[in-house]
Amino acid sequence: MDARLDAERRQQEIVALVHAKGMVQIQWLAEHFDVTPQTIRRDIEHLAAQSAVRRFRGGVTVPSSVENIAYSTRQTLMAEEKRRIAELVARHVPEDASLFLNIGTTTEAVAQALTGHKRLRVLTNNLNVATVLHKSTNFALSIAGGQVRERDGGIIGEATVEFIRRYKVDIGIIGISGIDAEGDLLDYDEQEVRVARAIIESSRRVFLVTDHTKFGRNAMIRMAHVSVLDALFTDRLPSAELMEVLSTADCQVHVADGSEPASGDAEDVDE
């Protein structure tokens, strides 16, 4: 494998391990990946510069609960997992459906996976989603008005919320920054949260799309509880504790990991 690609993959796995464990030591990571501590320190320095992790003496921990990872970093983190999730979601979206896709790199992957569908009506507050879909003659595409964020092409604000509330779509497809063990959906930006709540209220069904690094991840603002969801699409099963919360909430779990489900609560698996 190319050394650069090998380093990128290792760094993605470091982020996943940090989110899974909460805190890991440099020496443990070096032994886990069979590389030198100096190599791990370079990885951590790169990841910390992008706010993907936080350093402390001798180790690394999860990033801040008040600031999200840089958008350019999120575009590359878990890219393959997001692609698989997106393809699984697309199989659950019928043609002739109306959809809302919100801000996020996973919803952007969903947009790409939907390009083969026909006669969709798509509404979005995500310029990147619009860029993916606008050339297709198979879709009717509408973009929310509002303030465009330079950092990620997200559209937010009162005008965005008002736009969303004019509609009632078949499926709202949303991303999230974190899900805690109690089933709270968490994010960093108050305005983005208000938009997501409006999407939930304006959708007959709500699909959450997220990779496993968001399970147990802290963020400051509570958006909603998993009980508002009809389905969760991810790449690995959540913890047993969170699975119980999802089951009680009657939220179906669809896993795109290429393996058999570890629990009867997991509905579909991408082979």
C-alpha positions as CSV (number, residue, x, y, z in Angstrom):
1,M,0.0,0.0,0.0
2,D,1.2,3.5,-0.8
3,A,2.7,5.1,2.4
4,R,0.5,8.2,2.2
5,L,-2.7,6.1,1.9
6,D,-1.5,3.8,4.7
7,A,-1.0,6.9,6.9
8,E,-4.4,8.3,6.0
9,R,-6.1,5.0,6.8
10,R,-4.2,4.7,10.1
11,Q,-5.2,8.2,11.1
12,Q,-8.9,7.4,10.4
13,E,-8.6,4.3,12.6
14,I,-7.0,6.4,15.3
15,V,-10.0,8.7,15.3
16,A,-12.3,5.8,15.5
17,L,-10.4,4.3,18.4
18,V,-10.4,7.5,20.3
19,H,-14.1,7.9,19.9
20,A,-14.7,4.3,21.0
21,K,-12.4,4.4,24.0
22,G,-12.5,8.0,24.9
23,M,-8.8,8.2,25.7
24,V,-5.8,6.2,24.4
25,Q,-2.1,6.3,25.1
26,I,0.5,6.9,22.4
27,Q,2.4,3.7,23.4
28,W,-0.8,1.6,23.1
29,L,-1.4,3.0,19.6
30,A,2.1,2.3,18.5
31,E,1.8,-1.3,19.6
32,H,-1.7,-1.6,18.1
33,F,-0.5,-0.4,14.6
34,D,3.0,-1.9,14.9
35,V,4.7,1.4,14.2
36,T,7.0,3.7,16.2
37,P,5.7,6.2,18.8
38,Q,7.2,8.9,16.7
39,T,5.0,7.9,13.8
40,I,1.9,8.0,16.1
41,R,2.9,11.4,17.4
42,R,3.1,12.7,13.8
43,D,-0.4,11.2,13.2
44,I,-1.7,12.9,16.3
45,E,-0.1,16.2,15.4
46,H,-1.8,16.1,12.0
47,L,-5.2,15.1,13.5
48,A,-5.1,17.6,16.3
49,A,-4.4,20.4,13.8
50,Q,-7.7,19.6,12.2
51,S,-9.5,19.3,15.5
52,A,-10.2,15.6,15.0
53,V,-8.6,14.7,18.3
54,R,-7.1,16.5,21.4
55,R,-3.7,15.8,22.6
56,F,-2.6,15.4,26.2
57,R,0.8,14.3,27.7
58,G,1.4,10.8,26.6
59,G,-1.9,10.3,24.8
60,V,-4.9,11.5,22.9
61,T,-8.6,12.0,23.7
62,V,-11.9,13.1,22.0
63,P,-12.2,16.5,20.5
64,S,-14.0,19.5,22.1
65,S,-17.7,19.2,22.9
66,V,-18.2,22.8,21.7
67,E,-16.4,22.8,18.3
68,N,-16.9,20.3,15.5
69,I,-14.1,18.8,13.4
70,A,-13.1,20.9,10.4
71,Y,-15.3,20.2,7.3
72,S,-12.3,19.3,5.1
73,T,-11.3,16.7,7.6
74,R,-14.9,15.3,7.9
75,Q,-14.9,14.9,4.1
76,T,-12.1,12.3,4.3
77,L,-12.8,10.6,7.6
78,M,-14.7,7.3,7.3
79,A,-15.2,8.0,3.6
80,E,-15.6,4.4,2.7
81,E,-18.0,3.7,5.6
82,K,-20.1,6.7,4.5
83,R,-20.3,5.4,1.0
84,R,-21.6,2.1,2.2
85,I,-24.1,3.7,4.5
86,A,-25.3,5.9,1.6
87,E,-25.7,3.0,-0.7
88,L,-27.8,1.2,1.9
89,V,-30.0,4.2,2.5
90,A,-30.5,4.6,-1.3
91,R,-32.0,1.1,-1.4
92,H,-34.6,2.3,1.2
93,V,-35.7,5.3,-0.8
94,P,-38.4,4.6,-3.4
95,E,-38.6,6.4,-6.7
96,D,-41.1,9.2,-6.9
97,A,-40.4,10.1,-3.3
98,S,-40.0,13.6,-1.8
99,L,-36.9,14.0,0.4
100,F,-35.1,16.5,2.5
101,L,-31.3,16.2,2.8
102,N,-29.6,18.4,5.4
103,I,-26.0,19.5,6.2
104,G,-23.3,16.9,6.5
105,T,-20.7,14.8,4.7
106,T,-22.8,11.6,5.1
107,T,-25.9,13.2,3.6
108,E,-23.6,14.4,0.7
109,A,-22.7,10.7,0.2
110,V,-26.4,9.8,0.2
111,A,-27.0,12.4,-2.5
112,Q,-24.3,10.7,-4.7
113,A,-25.9,7.3,-4.1
114,L,-29.3,8.6,-5.2
115,T,-28.2,9.8,-8.6
116,G,-29.6,6.7,-10.2
117,H,-33.1,7.2,-8.9
118,K,-35.9,8.7,-11.0
119,R,-38.6,11.3,-10.3
120,L,-37.3,12.4,-6.9
121,R,-38.3,15.7,-5.4
122,V,-35.3,16.8,-3.3
123,L,-35.1,19.8,-1.0
124,T,-31.9,20.7,0.7
125,N,-30.1,23.3,2.7
126,N,-26.7,21.9,1.6
127,L,-25.0,23.5,-1.4
128,N,-22.8,20.4,-1.7
129,V,-25.9,18.2,-2.1
130,A,-27.2,20.6,-4.7
131,T,-24.0,20.4,-6.6
132,V,-24.2,16.6,-6.7
133,L,-27.8,16.6,-7.9
134,H,-28.4,19.7,-9.9
135,K,-27.4,18.2,-13.3
136,S,-29.8,15.3,-13.1
137,T,-32.9,15.6,-15.2
138,N,-34.5,12.9,-13.1
139,F,-34.9,15.2,-10.1
140,A,-36.8,18.3,-9.1
141,L,-34.4,20.1,-6.8
142,S,-35.1,23.0,-4.5
143,I,-32.6,24.9,-2.3
144,A,-33.5,26.6,0.9
145,G,-32.9,30.3,1.3
146,G,-30.9,31.7,4.2
147,Q,-27.3,32.4,5.2
148,V,-24.6,30.3,3.5
149,R,-21.8,29.1,5.8
150,E,-18.5,29.5,4.1
151,R,-16.9,26.6,5.9
152,D,-19.2,23.8,4.6
153,G,-21.8,25.2,2.2
154,G,-24.6,24.8,4.8
155,I,-27.6,27.1,4.6
156,I,-29.0,28.2,8.0
157,G,-31.1,30.9,9.6
158,E,-34.7,31.9,10.0
159,A,-35.4,31.9,6.2
160,T,-34.2,28.3,6.1
161,V,-36.5,27.2,8.8
162,E,-39.5,29.0,7.2
163,F,-38.7,27.4,3.9
164,I,-38.7,23.9,5.4
165,R,-42.0,24.5,7.3
166,R,-43.8,25.1,4.0
167,Y,-43.4,21.4,3.0
168,K,-44.2,17.9,4.2
169,V,-41.9,15.4,2.6
170,D,-41.9,11.6,2.6
171,I,-38.4,11.2,4.1
172,G,-36.1,13.5,5.9
173,I,-32.5,12.3,5.8
174,I,-30.3,13.9,8.5
175,G,-26.8,13.7,9.9
176,I,-25.6,14.3,13.4
177,S,-22.4,15.0,15.3
178,G,-23.0,12.7,18.3
179,I,-25.3,10.2,19.9
180,D,-25.0,9.5,23.7
181,A,-25.8,6.3,25.5
182,E,-29.2,7.7,26.5
183,G,-30.2,8.2,22.9
184,D,-29.8,12.0,22.7
185,L,-28.9,13.4,19.3
186,L,-26.2,16.0,19.8
187,D,-24.7,18.8,17.7
188,Y,-22.5,21.9,17.9
189,D,-24.4,24.7,16.1
190,E,-27.7,26.1,17.5
191,Q,-28.8,27.3,14.1
192,E,-28.1,24.0,12.4
193,V,-30.0,22.2,15.2
194,R,-33.1,24.5,14.6
195,V,-33.0,23.6,11.0
196,A,-32.7,19.8,11.7
197,R,-35.7,20.0,14.1
198,A,-37.7,21.7,11.4
199,I,-36.8,18.9,9.0
200,I,-37.9,16.3,11.5
201,E,-41.2,18.0,12.1
202,S,-41.8,18.3,8.3
203,S,-41.0,14.7,7.4
204,R,-43.4,11.7,7.5
205,R,-40.3,9.4,8.1
206,V,-36.9,10.4,9.5
207,F,-33.7,8.6,8.6
208,L,-30.5,9.3,10.5
209,V,-27.3,8.5,8.7
210,T,-24.1,8.3,10.7
211,D,-20.9,6.3,11.0
212,H,-20.0,4.5,14.2
213,T,-17.5,7.2,15.4
214,K,-20.6,9.4,16.4
215,F,-21.7,6.8,19.0
216,G,-20.8,8.1,22.4
217,R,-19.4,11.3,21.0
218,N,-20.0,14.5,23.0
219,A,-21.4,17.7,21.6
220,M,-23.0,20.6,23.5
221,I,-26.4,21.1,22.0
222,R,-29.3,18.5,22.3
223,M,-31.2,18.3,19.0
224,A,-33.7,15.5,19.8
225,H,-34.0,12.0,21.1
226,V,-33.7,8.9,18.9
227,S,-37.5,8.4,19.5
228,V,-38.1,10.9,16.7
229,L,-36.3,8.5,14.2
230,D,-37.8,5.8,12.1
231,A,-34.5,4.4,11.1
232,L,-30.8,4.6,11.8
233,F,-28.3,3.8,9.0
234,T,-24.7,3.1,10.2
235,D,-21.7,1.0,9.5
236,R,-21.4,-0.8,12.9
237,L,-23.9,-1.8,15.5
238,P,-24.1,0.6,18.4
239,S,-23.4,-0.6,22.0
240,A,-25.8,-2.9,23.7
241,E,-27.0,0.0,25.9
242,L,-27.8,2.2,22.9
243,M,-29.3,-0.7,21.0
244,E,-31.8,-1.2,23.9
245,V,-32.7,2.5,23.7
246,L,-33.2,2.3,20.0
247,S,-35.3,-0.8,20.3
248,T,-37.5,0.8,23.0
249,A,-37.9,3.9,20.7
250,D,-39.0,1.5,17.8
251,C,-36.2,2.8,15.7
252,Q,-35.0,0.3,13.1
253,V,-31.2,-0.1,12.8
254,H,-29.7,-0.8,9.4
255,V,-26.0,-1.8,9.3
256,A,-23.8,-1.5,6.2
257,D,-20.8,-3.5,7.5
258,G,-20.9,-6.6,5.3
259,S,-21.5,-9.0,8.3
260,E,-24.4,-10.6,9.9
261,P,-26.3,-8.6,12.6
262,A,-25.2,-9.3,16.1
263,S,-28.7,-8.6,17.4
264,G,-32.3,-9.1,16.1
265,D,-32.8,-5.4,16.4
266,A,-30.6,-4.8,13.4
267,E,-32.8,-4.9,10.3
268,D,-30.6,-4.9,7.2
269,V,-27.0,-5.7,6.5
270,D,-25.2,-4.6,3.4
271,E,-23.5,-7.7,2.0
